[in-house]
């Protein structure tokens, strides 16, 4: 595995420059895991993974946390097959565990407009967790992280649409081990 992270998809015309290599992602996730381990010492946090985009990040994050953690999954949709949000968030899959009295870390792939995060925060806070923090792999430079209550951020990125490491364009590219800029046909 090289820093260049070329894959079998390098001939794909829609993949632009590599934004974050596999190695950069791995190193930052280890750092976040160490911070979570320190912040939650003596506790057993519940990682709530937002499907589908955050699955790769959540898995690697869980491996990097030196505490007993539990993981559950929630799925929402606001994009469909488009590269632009529809403006409407809908719940696709709900959690299986009770959040009452739990230390919850919501694990997101990317914080952009905050639409999805606001929806999820309201939904999860209404379930009575002892604490609720947000951990995102990516945040747009324009995102109001403080206003949205995001505690852990992997990387701040510009407005490019990105794919890889769980993030997709019409369900493609999730399996890339790196993040690349997506260049649609009308680009």
C-alpha positions as a Markdown table, in Angstrom:
| # | Residue | x | y | z |
|---|---|---|---|---|
| 1 | Unk | 0.0 | 0.0 | 0.0 |
| 2 | Unk | 1.7 | 3.2 | -1.2 |
| 3 | Unk | 1.1 | 6.8 | -0.3 |
| 4 | Unk | -0.1 | 7.4 | -3.9 |
| 5 | Unk | -3.0 | 5.0 | -3.2 |
| 6 | Unk | -3.7 | 4.2 | -6.9 |
| 7 | Unk | -6.2 | 1.5 | -7.3 |
| 8 | Unk | -7.9 | -0.5 | -9.9 |
| 9 | Unk | -10.1 | 2.6 | -10.5 |
| 10 | Unk | -7.4 | 5.0 | -11.5 |
| 11 | Unk | -8.5 | 4.9 | -15.1 |
| 12 | Unk | -12.0 | 6.1 | -14.0 |
| 13 | Unk | -12.6 | 9.5 | -15.7 |
| 14 | Unk | -14.6 | 10.7 | -12.7 |
| 15 | Unk | -11.8 | 10.4 | -10.2 |
| 16 | Unk | -9.8 | 13.6 | -9.8 |
| 17 | Unk | -6.8 | 14.3 | -7.6 |
| 18 | Unk | -6.2 | 12.3 | -4.4 |
| 19 | Unk | -7.3 | 14.6 | -1.5 |
| 20 | Unk | -6.2 | 12.4 | 1.4 |
| 21 | Unk | -4.1 | 9.3 | 1.1 |
| 22 | Unk | -4.7 | 6.0 | 2.9 |
| 23 | Unk | -1.7 | 6.8 | 5.2 |
| 24 | Unk | -3.0 | 10.3 | 6.0 |
| 25 | Unk | -6.4 | 8.9 | 6.9 |
| 26 | Unk | -4.9 | 6.1 | 9.0 |
| 27 | Unk | -2.7 | 8.5 | 11.0 |
| 28 | Unk | -5.4 | 11.0 | 11.7 |
| 29 | Unk | -7.9 | 8.3 | 12.8 |
| 30 | Unk | -5.3 | 6.9 | 15.2 |
| 31 | Unk | -4.9 | 10.4 | 16.7 |
| 32 | Unk | -8.7 | 10.8 | 17.1 |
| 33 | Unk | -8.9 | 7.3 | 18.7 |
| 34 | Unk | -6.3 | 8.3 | 21.2 |
| 35 | Unk | -8.2 | 11.5 | 22.1 |
| 36 | Unk | -11.4 | 9.6 | 22.5 |
| 37 | Unk | -9.6 | 7.0 | 24.7 |
| 38 | Unk | -8.4 | 9.8 | 26.9 |
| 39 | Unk | -11.7 | 11.7 | 27.0 |
| 40 | Unk | -13.7 | 8.6 | 27.8 |
| 41 | Unk | -11.3 | 6.9 | 30.2 |
| 42 | Unk | -13.3 | 4.6 | 32.6 |
| 43 | Unk | -16.4 | 4.7 | 30.4 |
| 44 | Unk | -17.8 | 2.5 | 27.6 |
| 45 | Unk | -18.9 | 4.8 | 24.8 |
| 46 | Unk | -21.4 | 3.8 | 22.2 |
| 47 | Unk | -20.4 | 4.7 | 18.7 |
| 48 | Unk | -23.4 | 5.4 | 16.5 |
| 49 | Unk | -22.3 | 5.0 | 12.9 |
| 50 | Unk | -24.2 | 7.0 | 10.3 |
| 51 | Unk | -24.6 | 4.6 | 7.3 |
| 52 | Unk | -23.5 | 4.3 | 4.7 |
| 53 | Unk | -20.7 | 6.8 | 4.4 |
| 54 | Unk | -19.2 | 6.5 | 7.8 |
| 55 | Unk | -18.8 | 2.7 | 8.0 |
| 56 | Unk | -15.1 | 2.7 | 7.0 |
| 57 | Unk | -14.2 | 5.6 | 9.3 |
| 58 | Unk | -16.2 | 4.1 | 12.2 |
| 59 | Unk | -14.6 | 0.7 | 11.9 |
| 60 | Unk | -11.0 | 2.2 | 11.9 |
| 61 | Unk | -12.0 | 4.5 | 14.7 |
| 62 | Unk | -13.2 | 1.7 | 16.8 |
| 63 | Unk | -10.0 | -0.2 | 16.3 |
| 64 | Unk | -8.1 | 2.9 | 17.5 |
| 65 | Unk | -10.0 | 3.4 | 20.7 |
| 66 | Unk | -8.4 | 1.6 | 23.7 |
| 67 | Unk | -11.7 | 1.1 | 25.6 |
| 68 | Unk | -14.5 | -1.3 | 25.4 |
| 69 | Unk | -16.9 | 0.3 | 22.9 |
| 70 | Unk | -20.2 | -0.7 | 21.4 |
| 71 | Unk | -21.3 | 0.1 | 17.9 |
| 72 | Unk | -24.8 | 0.6 | 16.5 |
| 73 | Unk | -25.9 | 1.9 | 13.2 |
| 74 | Unk | -28.4 | 4.5 | 11.9 |
| 75 | Unk | -29.1 | 5.4 | 8.3 |
| 76 | Unk | -30.5 | 8.6 | 6.9 |
| 77 | Unk | -30.8 | 9.9 | 3.4 |
| 78 | Unk | -30.6 | 13.4 | 2.1 |
| 79 | Unk | -28.7 | 12.9 | -1.2 |
| 80 | Unk | -30.3 | 10.0 | -3.1 |
| 81 | Unk | -28.2 | 9.4 | -6.2 |
| 82 | Unk | -27.3 | 13.1 | -6.6 |
| 83 | Unk | -24.1 | 15.0 | -5.6 |
| 84 | Unk | -26.4 | 17.7 | -4.1 |
| 85 | Unk | -28.5 | 17.4 | -1.0 |
| 86 | Unk | -32.3 | 17.2 | -1.5 |
| 87 | Unk | -32.8 | 19.3 | 1.6 |
| 88 | Unk | -35.0 | 16.6 | 3.1 |
| 89 | Unk | -33.6 | 14.1 | 5.6 |
| 90 | Unk | -35.4 | 10.8 | 6.1 |
| 91 | Unk | -34.6 | 8.0 | 8.5 |
| 92 | Unk | -33.9 | 4.8 | 6.6 |
| 93 | Unk | -32.6 | 2.6 | 9.5 |
| 94 | Unk | -33.0 | 3.3 | 13.2 |
| 95 | Unk | -30.8 | 2.1 | 16.1 |
| 96 | Unk | -31.3 | -1.2 | 17.8 |
| 97 | Unk | -30.1 | -0.1 | 21.3 |
| 98 | Unk | -31.5 | 2.1 | 23.9 |
| 99 | Unk | -29.5 | 5.4 | 24.4 |
| 100 | Unk | -30.8 | 6.2 | 27.9 |
| 101 | Unk | -27.9 | 7.1 | 30.2 |
| 102 | Unk | -25.3 | 6.1 | 27.5 |
| 103 | Unk | -22.2 | 8.1 | 26.4 |
| 104 | Unk | -22.9 | 8.4 | 22.7 |
| 105 | Unk | -20.5 | 9.4 | 20.0 |
| 106 | Unk | -22.2 | 10.0 | 16.7 |
| 107 | Unk | -19.8 | 9.1 | 13.9 |
| 108 | Unk | -20.3 | 10.9 | 10.7 |
| 109 | Unk | -18.5 | 10.8 | 7.3 |
| 110 | Unk | -18.8 | 14.5 | 6.5 |
| 111 | Unk | -20.4 | 17.6 | 7.9 |
| 112 | Unk | -21.4 | 20.0 | 5.2 |
| 113 | Unk | -24.6 | 22.1 | 5.5 |
| 114 | Unk | -25.4 | 20.6 | 8.9 |
| 115 | Unk | -28.9 | 19.5 | 7.8 |
| 116 | Unk | -28.4 | 15.8 | 8.5 |
| 117 | Unk | -26.4 | 16.5 | 11.7 |
| 118 | Unk | -29.1 | 18.7 | 13.1 |
| 119 | Unk | -31.8 | 16.1 | 12.4 |
| 120 | Unk | -29.7 | 13.3 | 14.0 |
| 121 | Unk | -28.8 | 15.4 | 17.0 |
| 122 | Unk | -32.5 | 16.2 | 17.7 |
| 123 | Unk | -33.5 | 12.6 | 17.3 |
| 124 | Unk | -30.7 | 11.2 | 19.5 |
| 125 | Unk | -30.9 | 13.8 | 22.2 |
| 126 | Unk | -34.6 | 13.0 | 22.6 |
| 127 | Unk | -33.6 | 9.5 | 23.6 |
| 128 | Unk | -31.9 | 10.6 | 26.8 |
| 129 | Unk | -28.2 | 9.8 | 26.5 |
| 130 | Unk | -25.9 | 10.8 | 29.3 |
| 131 | Unk | -23.8 | 12.6 | 26.7 |
| 132 | Unk | -23.8 | 13.1 | 23.0 |
| 133 | Unk | -20.7 | 14.1 | 21.0 |
| 134 | Unk | -20.1 | 14.2 | 17.3 |
| 135 | Unk | -17.0 | 12.8 | 15.5 |
| 136 | Unk | -16.7 | 13.5 | 11.8 |
| 137 | Unk | -14.0 | 12.4 | 9.4 |
| 138 | Unk | -14.5 | 15.4 | 7.2 |
| 139 | Unk | -15.9 | 18.9 | 7.6 |
| 140 | Unk | -16.4 | 21.5 | 4.9 |
| 141 | Unk | -14.5 | 24.8 | 5.5 |
| 142 | Unk | -17.9 | 26.5 | 5.5 |
| 143 | Unk | -19.4 | 24.2 | 8.1 |
| 144 | Unk | -20.4 | 25.8 | 11.5 |
| 145 | Unk | -18.7 | 23.2 | 13.6 |
| 146 | Unk | -19.1 | 25.0 | 16.8 |
| 147 | Unk | -22.7 | 25.8 | 16.2 |
| 148 | Unk | -23.3 | 22.2 | 15.3 |
| 149 | Unk | -21.5 | 20.9 | 18.4 |
| 150 | Unk | -18.8 | 18.8 | 16.5 |
| 151 | Unk | -16.2 | 17.8 | 19.0 |
| 152 | Unk | -13.8 | 15.6 | 16.9 |
| 153 | Unk | -12.8 | 16.5 | 13.3 |
| 154 | Unk | -10.5 | 14.5 | 11.1 |
| 155 | Unk | -9.9 | 16.9 | 8.3 |
| 156 | Unk | -11.3 | 20.2 | 7.1 |
| 157 | Unk | -11.8 | 20.2 | 3.3 |
| 158 | Unk | -12.8 | 22.7 | 0.6 |
| 159 | Unk | -16.1 | 22.4 | -1.2 |
| 160 | Unk | -15.1 | 19.7 | -3.7 |
| 161 | Unk | -17.4 | 16.6 | -3.8 |
| 162 | Unk | -15.2 | 13.7 | -2.5 |
| 163 | Unk | -15.5 | 10.0 | -2.8 |
| 164 | Unk | -13.7 | 7.0 | -1.3 |
| 165 | Unk | -13.2 | 5.6 | 2.2 |
| 166 | Unk | -16.9 | 5.0 | 2.5 |
| 167 | Unk | -18.1 | 8.1 | 0.7 |
| 168 | Unk | -19.8 | 7.6 | -2.6 |
| 169 | Unk | -21.3 | 9.1 | -5.8 |
| 170 | Unk | -24.4 | 7.1 | -6.7 |
| 171 | Unk | -23.2 | 4.2 | -4.6 |
| 172 | Unk | -19.8 | 4.0 | -6.4 |
| 173 | Unk | -16.3 | 4.5 | -5.0 |
| 174 | Unk | -17.0 | 3.6 | -1.3 |
| 175 | Unk | -14.2 | 0.9 | -1.6 |
| 176 | Unk | -11.3 | 3.3 | -2.3 |
| 177 | Unk | -8.8 | 3.3 | 0.5 |
| 178 | Unk | -8.2 | 7.0 | 0.0 |
| 179 | Unk | -10.3 | 10.1 | -0.7 |
| 180 | Unk | -10.4 | 11.6 | -4.1 |
| 181 | Unk | -12.2 | 14.5 | -5.7 |
| 182 | Unk | -15.2 | 13.4 | -7.8 |
| 183 | Unk | -15.5 | 15.0 | -11.2 |
| 184 | Unk | -18.9 | 14.5 | -12.8 |
| 185 | Unk | -19.4 | 14.5 | -16.5 |
| 186 | Unk | -20.6 | 18.1 | -16.6 |
| 187 | Unk | -17.4 | 19.2 | -14.8 |
